Amino acid sequence: MRAFYGTELPNPLMLGTAQYPSPAILEQAFRASGAGVATVSLRRESGAGQTFWSMIRDLGVLVLPNTAGCHTVKEAVTTAHMAREVFGTPWIKLELIGHTDSLQPDVFGLVEAARILTEDGFQVFPYTTDDLIVGERLLAAGCEVLMPWGAPIGSGRGLNNEYALRAMRAEFPDVPLVVDAGIGLPSHAARAMELGYDAVLLNTAVARAGDPVEMACAMALAIQAGQLAHRADPIEARDMASASTPVIGKAFLS
Amino acid sequence: MTLWSVIGAGVAGLAVATELVARGAQVQVFDPSGPPGPHGCSWWAGGMLAPWCEYENAEEPVLRLGQQAIGWWEAHTTVNRCGTLVLANPRDLPDLRRFARRTEGFTEISHAEITELEPDINAFSKGLHFPDEAHLDPRRALSDLYRGLIDKGVAFHRKPAPAGLENAIDCRGLHAREVLHDLRGVKGEMLVIRAPDVALTRPIRLLHPRMPLYVVPRSDHVYMLGATMIESEDSGRITARSMLELLSAAYALNPAFGEAEVLEIGVDLRPAFPDNLPRIRRLGRTIYANGLYRHGYLLAPALAQGVADLALNDTHTELVDEDRD
C-alpha cells in the first residue's frame, strides 16, 4: 500500500465536508462510512469558523485542509498557512482554480504554489488535471502525491478520460494517486480503484444526495470493492467466450 | 399567578411571549438592546413562510411544523399568501429536477405560466410553483408582536434579566452559548435594494450550484436579496465576493436589478444546533428556546407553542430534548 507522506490511510475514502444539510448529517456520514480523511475548506470562513472546525477535528479522522476557492498563488499560500495554524497539520490539499465555470485547475500556478509550500515544510496534495507533464512538474516541485480530476468539481460525470488516468497510473507507479472531483456514483469510485488508484476524494456526490449517509456508505463499499478487485488481479477481457467448466467429453466439435 | 420572564426580544422571544399571553399567562420581557431592531438576527431575515421549499434541504419537522406557521402569523401580522417560484438557468436544470424530487407541494410550470405569475420574469423556460407558501415583512411582524404585547400590558425591561430569576425563558439566540454549548453561529449576508423597474409579487428562488439566491418582495419595489450560508462566526462584515454573488444572481433574474439602489447591507449569525433544528431545554429554573437557524419565522410559532406547553402544562412536545434540574 502506498503511503501518503508516510501515513497509511485507514480507509481510502476521502470525504469533503461542505454542502451537507446539517453538521449532524455530516458527522453521521463519516461515522457510517468509515471515511479515512476529511477535507475542509478554510477560504470563506477566514478565521471565524471555529465551532465548525472543532466539529471536524472531533470526527477523529485525518484532516486534509484545502485551499478551495483560491484563484491565485498568493491566496493559496496564505490559506495554506492559515490551515496549518488551525489544524496543526502540514497536509494541504492545494486547489488553485483557473476557470470560473469549469473550476479547472490553473496548473501553472499550481506548480509554483506547490514549490513554495513544499519549501516551507508543507506536504502538498495537488488537485490537478490528468496531464502527465504537469504531474512530473508537481513531483519535481516536491509533491509526493498527485490528485488528478475525474471530471470537473461537482459535475458528477465520473471518469471523463479513463485512458489518461490509466496512463498516469502507469507513468507514476510509486506515487500515491487520488481521483479527486467529478465522482457522481459509487461505480465511478469503484472504477477509479480498479485502475489502481490509492484513494478517491469526493464531496458533492455525498453531501447533495437525497440521503447523504447512505450514499457515503455506498461510496465506501464501492471503493473497497474496487480496491479488492485491483489487488485480486482481474482477468483480461477477451473477445471469445471462455468456458469456466471443462468442455472435455462434450460434443463441442460436432 | 406565575410571572414568566422572557429574555430576548427577537422573533423567538416575542413569539414565546405572545403565545404565553394568548394562553392567559402573565409575562414580562427583558432585552438590554430594547425593542426589536438591527441588533437581532431576525431583523435581517427573509420572512419566507416556505416549508415545502425548505424541506428540499431540511429534516421532516421543518415541513410539518412549518405548515402551522402561516396561520399563526396571520393572527398577528400581515401575511402575503402568494406562493413561491423556484427557477434555474437552462444549464442548471438538473438542480431544478433535483429540487423537485426532494420535496412536494408544487406544480411544474412553463415559461408562459411563469410570465403570467410574474410578468417581469422572462428568461426562464421551466419553474416550480409552490402555491401554498407565503411571506411576511419580518420587521413589521416583529413590531406587530411587540405592539400587541404592549397593548396586553406586558412590561418590556431594557436591561439584562436579573440573575437567579424564577420562571425564566431564555430566547437570547447565540448569546445563550455559555449554557448551550452545542449552539453555533451560521453566517448570513443579505442586501436590501430598491428596484423601481422591477415588480415582483412573490418570493423567487434562483437555484445555482454555488450561489443560490432568493428575492423577497417588500412593499414599494423594495427587495430583500439573500442569503449566504457560511459556517463562520464572523458577523462583522459582508465580503465583496458574497455581495458580487448576490447581485449577479439578481441580475440574472432580471437585468433591471442592475439599476437598483442598494439600501441596506445586513450581516448576522443564525443560532443553530448540529442538526439545524430548534430545541427547547429546561435546565433548572430556566427554559431555553433556541436554534431557529434559517427558520426564524417558519418555526418560531411551533417553538413558542412547545415552550408554552412545557411551561404551562408540563407537556413535552417533540422540540423538547432535555429537562433536568
Interface residues (C-beta under 8 A of the other chain):
Chain A: P21 S22 P23 A24 I25 E27 R44 E45 S46 G47 A48 G49 Q50 T51 F52 M55 G154 R208 G210
Chain B: N57 A58 E59 R98 R101 R102 R184 G185 K187 P209 I230 E231 S232 E233 D234 T239 R241 A272 P274 D275 N276 L277
